């Protein structure tokens, strides 16, 4: 049987193996960068090493034969100021477009991995959309937010309830 812990472990494993991902975290996205985020490149450092994958368990649902966990996945990288650096295209103030493009490819890798993994007993709902974002708090970051709906079998049987 699949659950949030197994999905979280699978997200972490994929993040660790992806060559473009340097940090992973889970929890409330407002708290990104606190103790809920791990630097995969230098685990002894607290500071996020971008790009970052962050997962937020949002909701769950049930129907007759399956249960669903909806997980918001944020894939982001730091936007760098290019005003004092030579740029390929004149007048670019930052690399936001490059970050958006790169993080879209990372998101596509995640979708492929979670839809085509024969070792798991859940499926990723193939109907998936993503929203681009730009956020400036401690770091200026850009990327994508997508809600992954992990669908798992559900027997709805009182016989499986522990005594």
C-alpha positions in Angstrom: 0.0 0.0 0.0 1.3 3.5 -0.9 1.2 6.5 1.5 2.6 10.0 1.8 5.9 8.7 3.4 6.6 6.4 0.4 5.7 9.2 -2.1 7.9 11.6 -0.2 10.8 9.1 -0.2 10.4 8.6 -4.0 10.4 12.4 -4.6 13.6 12.7 -2.5 15.3 9.8 -4.3 14.4 11.3 -7.7 15.7 14.7 -6.6 18.9 13.1 -5.4 19.5 11.4 -8.7 18.6 14.3 -10.9 21.7 16.1 -12.1 20.1 19.5 -12.0 18.5 19.4 -8.5 20.6 20.5 -5.6 18.1 20.8 -2.7 14.9 19.1 -1.6 12.3 20.0 1.0 8.7 19.3 2.1 6.1 21.1 4.2 4.7 24.6 4.1 6.1 26.6 1.2 6.0 29.7 3.3 8.8 28.1 5.4 11.1 27.2 2.5 14.7 27.5 3.6 14.2 26.5 7.3 14.8 23.1 8.7 12.4 21.5 6.2 14.9 21.9 3.3 18.0 19.7 2.7 21.0 20.8 0.7 21.8 17.7 -1.3 25.1 18.9 -2.6 26.5 19.9 0.9 24.2 18.3 3.5 26.2 20.0 6.4 25.2 23.4 5.1 21.9 25.1 6.0 21.7 27.3 2.9 19.7 26.1 0.0 21.7 25.2 -3.1 19.5 25.9 -6.1 17.8 24.4 -8.1 15.3 23.3 -5.4 12.4 20.8 -5.5 9.8 21.4 -2.8 6.8 19.2 -2.1 3.7 20.3 -0.1 1.0 17.7 0.7 -2.2 19.7 0.0 -5.2 17.4 0.1 -6.6 13.9 -0.2 -9.6 12.4 -1.8 -11.5 9.1 -1.9 -13.9 7.4 -4.3 -15.1 3.8 -4.6 -11.9 2.2 -5.7 -9.0 4.6 -5.1 -7.7 7.3 -2.8 -5.7 10.3 -4.0 -3.0 12.4 -2.5 -2.6 15.8 -4.1 0.9 17.1 -3.7 2.0 20.6 -4.9 5.5 20.3 -6.4 7.6 23.5 -6.7 10.6 23.4 -9.0 12.7 26.5 -8.8 16.0 28.1 -9.3 17.6 31.4 -8.3 17.2 34.3 -10.7 20.6 36.0 -11.2 21.1 39.8 -11.9 22.8 40.2 -15.3 23.1 43.9 -15.4 26.9 43.9 -14.6 27.7 40.8 -16.5 28.1 40.2 -20.3 24.9 38.7 -21.6 24.0 36.9 -24.8 21.2 39.2 -25.4 21.7 42.9 -24.7 19.4 44.7 -22.2 18.5 41.5 -20.3 18.3 42.5 -16.6 18.3 38.9 -15.3 18.2 35.2 -16.4 14.5 34.6 -15.5 13.6 33.3 -18.9 16.5 30.8 -18.8 15.5 29.7 -15.3 11.8 29.2 -16.4 12.9 27.2 -19.4 15.4 25.0 -17.4 12.9 24.3 -14.6 10.2 23.3 -17.2 12.6 20.6 -18.4 13.2 19.4 -14.8 9.4 19.3 -14.2 9.0 17.3 -17.4 11.6 14.8 -16.1 9.6 14.4 -12.9 6.3 13.8 -14.8 8.0 11.2 -16.9 9.6 9.4 -14.0 6.4 9.3 -11.9 4.1 8.3 -14.7 6.3 5.5 -16.1 7.8 3.8 -13.0 6.7 0.1 -13.0 8.0 -0.4 -9.4 5.3 1.7 -7.7 1.8 0.8 -6.8 0.2 4.2 -7.4 -0.3 6.2 -10.6 0.2 9.8 -11.4 -3.0 11.3 -12.8 -2.0 12.1 -16.4 -4.0 15.3 -16.4 -1.5 17.8 -15.1 -1.0 21.5 -15.5 1.7 23.8 -14.1 1.8 27.5 -13.2 4.9 29.6 -13.7 5.9 31.7 -10.6 8.4 34.4 -9.6 9.0 35.0 -5.9 11.4 37.4 -4.2 11.9 36.9 -0.5 15.4 36.1 0.7 16.3 35.0 -2.8 14.7 35.9 -6.1 13.5 32.6 -7.6 11.4 31.5 -10.5 10.0 28.2 -11.6 6.9 26.0 -11.8 4.2 24.8 -9.4 2.3 21.7 -10.4 -0.2 19.6 -8.4 0.6 15.9 -8.7 -2.4 13.7 -8.0 -1.1 10.3 -6.8 -3.9 7.7 -7.2 -3.7 4.6 -5.1 -6.0 1.5 -4.9 -8.5 1.6 -2.1 -10.5 -1.5 -1.2 -13.1 0.2 1.1 -13.2 -2.9 3.3 -13.9 -2.9 7.0 -11.9 -6.2 7.1 -8.6 -4.4 6.8 -9.2 -2.1 9.7 -6.9 -3.0 12.6 -8.6 -4.6 15.7 
